[in-house]
Amino acid sequence: MWSTFLVTDEEGRTVGPAAAGTVGGAAPGAAQGAGGLANLMSGRSTFGGNKRRRTTSTGHAMSEAQEGKIKLAFFVAIVGVVLTVLGVGTEFWVELSPPKSFYNNQTCLTAHYGLWKGCTKTLWVADIDPERESCGPAELPGESNCTYFKFFTTGENAVMFQKTTRKNLNVTAAMLALFSLFLMVMGAICITMSLSKEILFFLKPASVCFILSGVLVLLSLMVFHQSVLALLASDHTVPLHHELSWSVSCIGCAGAVLIVGGLLFLLLALPYSPWQRCLPQKDGSS
């Protein structure tokens, strides 16, 4: 005597009948039951809860290995973005220091500035390293006074130690840094869409965005250095010692990391592996 039962999916819909047979024999409805189970496994939901892999524009599904490589390259790019934001947002690009005995006083004056504002700081000469001839470094405790530059509002140049800045160079450096940040955001959006939609095509514009942003960051650094040299050459009344500070180190590392991240995305976007092309595998028999 045969008994039948119905196979239903997770939403309660009937997929197909199945039959229970006796030991040693196959049930007549086994084929239908197997077909219904296959339909259920290929539906929107599965018993294991794993979704089907979407296919890319080339018809190939993005494998878990590819997704892991993309996430790793994205992490590299994010490190570059964080370093860029840290460097652009701080004012320790360059330090200007006259000789510590220039004012013949117990205190001396040092200055440091970045893309947006400059700070002057009064330090005690007794706190400075005896072997150091100039006032500083700016990390020593002292009274600090910071003001934002007026390059972007009234167009006025800043004056530090009787030396005048070259606002055209400063504004150019700041605009290059801002445009690089915009490209980083666009690249991050492309990578997010590539991971969510599982489409490898978005890796190409992302690689272009990150490579260009790294180049612009380095160009901003070069233009800023030229502005510092122009500042020092504007007046020679007060002798100054200048040195690039830790914000510049962040910017330089950020530019290199962003370019590396963009190149990684470009390699992942290729339809073939460059390592297999350059180093073809030999047959085991040979």
Backbone hydrogen bonds, N-H to C=O, Kabsch-Sander energy under -0.5 kcal/mol:
donor,donor_aa,acceptor,acceptor_aa,energy
3,S,20,A,-0.7
5,F,18,A,-2.3
7,V,16,G,-2.2
8,T,6,L,-0.5
9,D,13,R,-2.1
12,G,9,D,-1.6
15,V,7,V,-3.3
16,G,7,V,-1.1
18,A,5,F,-2.5
20,A,3,S,-1.8
21,G,19,A,-0.6
25,G,22,T,-1.6
30,A,27,A,-1.5
33,G,29,G,-2.5
34,A,30,A,-2.7
35,G,31,A,-2.3
36,G,32,Q,-2.6
37,L,33,G,-2.3
38,A,34,A,-2.2
39,N,35,G,-2.4
40,L,36,G,-2.0
41,M,37,L,-2.2
42,S,38,A,-1.5
43,G,40,L,-1.2
49,G,46,T,-0.6
56,T,60,H,-2.1
59,G,56,T,-1.7
62,M,54,R,-0.8
63,S,61,A,-0.6
67,E,63,S,-2.2
68,G,64,E,-2.2
69,K,65,A,-2.1
70,I,66,Q,-2.4
71,K,67,E,-2.2
72,L,68,G,-2.0
73,A,69,K,-2.5
74,F,70,I,-2.3
75,F,71,K,-2.0
76,V,72,L,-1.7
77,A,73,A,-2.1
78,I,74,F,-2.5
79,V,75,F,-1.9
80,G,76,V,-1.6
81,V,77,A,-2.1
82,V,78,I,-2.6
83,L,79,V,-2.2
84,T,80,G,-2.0
85,V,81,V,-2.5
86,L,82,V,-2.3
87,G,83,L,-2.3
88,V,84,T,-3.0
89,G,85,V,-2.1
90,T,86,L,-0.5
90,T,87,G,-0.7
93,W,113,Y,-1.2
94,V,113,Y,-1.5
95,E,243,E,-2.6
96,L,111,A,-3.5
97,S,241,H,-2.5
100,K,133,E,-2.3
102,F,99,P,-2.0
108,C,123,L,-2.4
110,T,121,K,-2.5
111,A,96,L,-2.6
112,H,119,C,-2.5
113,Y,94,V,-1.6
114,G,117,K,-2.1
115,L,90,T,-0.5
118,G,147,T,-2.3
119,C,112,H,-3.1
120,T,145,N,-2.4
121,K,110,T,-3.1
122,T,143,E,-2.6
123,L,108,C,-2.7
123,L,121,K,-0.6
125,V,106,Q,-2.9
127,D,124,W,-1.2
128,I,125,V,-1.1
132,R,129,D,-1.9
135,C,98,P,-2.7
140,L,137,P,-1.5
143,E,122,T,-1.1
144,S,142,G,-0.5
145,N,120,T,-2.5
147,T,118,G,-2.4
149,F,116,W,-2.8
155,G,150,K,-2.3
156,E,150,K,-1.0
160,M,163,K,-2.7
163,K,160,M,-1.4
165,T,158,A,-2.4
167,K,165,T,-0.8
169,L,166,R,-0.7
170,N,166,R,-1.8
171,V,167,K,-2.8
172,T,168,N,-1.9
173,A,169,L,-2.3
174,A,170,N,-2.0
175,M,171,V,-2.6
176,L,172,T,-2.3
177,A,173,A,-1.8
178,L,174,A,-2.2
179,F,175,M,-2.5
180,S,176,L,-1.9
181,L,177,A,-1.7
182,F,178,L,-1.9
183,L,179,F,-2.0
184,M,180,S,-1.9
185,V,181,L,-1.9
186,M,182,F,-2.1
187,G,183,L,-2.5
188,A,184,M,-2.4
189,I,185,V,-2.1
190,C,186,M,-2.0
191,I,187,G,-2.1
192,T,188,A,-2.3
193,M,189,I,-2.3
194,S,190,C,-2.2
195,L,191,I,-2.3
196,S,192,T,-2.3
197,K,193,M,-2.8
198,E,194,S,-1.0
199,I,194,S,-0.9
202,F,199,I,-0.9
203,L,200,L,-1.7
204,K,201,F,-1.4
206,A,202,F,-1.5
207,S,203,L,-2.3
208,V,204,K,-2.0
209,C,205,P,-2.3
210,F,206,A,-2.4
211,I,207,S,-2.3
212,L,208,V,-2.4
213,S,209,C,-2.2
214,G,210,F,-2.1
215,V,211,I,-2.1
216,L,212,L,-2.6
217,V,213,S,-2.1
218,L,214,G,-1.9
219,L,215,V,-2.3
220,S,216,L,-2.5
221,L,217,V,-1.9
222,M,218,L,-2.0
223,V,219,L,-2.6
224,F,220,S,-2.3
225,H,221,L,-2.0
226,Q,222,M,-1.8
227,S,223,V,-1.8
228,V,224,F,-1.9
229,L,225,H,-2.1
230,A,226,Q,-2.2
231,L,227,S,-2.0
232,L,228,V,-2.3
233,A,229,L,-1.6
234,S,230,A,-0.6
234,S,231,L,-1.0
235,D,232,L,-0.5
241,H,97,S,-2.8
242,H,240,L,-0.5
243,E,95,E,-1.6
245,S,93,W,-2.1
247,S,92,F,-1.8
248,V,92,F,-0.7
248,V,245,S,-0.8
249,S,245,S,-1.0
250,C,246,W,-2.0
251,I,247,S,-2.0
252,G,248,V,-2.7
253,C,249,S,-2.4
254,A,250,C,-2.3
255,G,251,I,-2.3
256,A,252,G,-1.7
257,V,253,C,-2.6
258,L,254,A,-2.6
259,I,255,G,-1.8
260,V,256,A,-2.2
261,G,257,V,-2.7
262,G,258,L,-2.4
263,L,259,I,-2.2
264,L,260,V,-2.1
265,F,261,G,-2.0
266,L,262,G,-1.9
267,L,263,L,-2.2
268,L,264,L,-2.2
269,A,265,F,-1.4
270,L,266,L,-0.6
270,L,267,L,-0.9
277,R,273,S,-1.5
278,C,274,P,-2.5
279,L,275,W,-2.9
286,S,283,D,-0.5
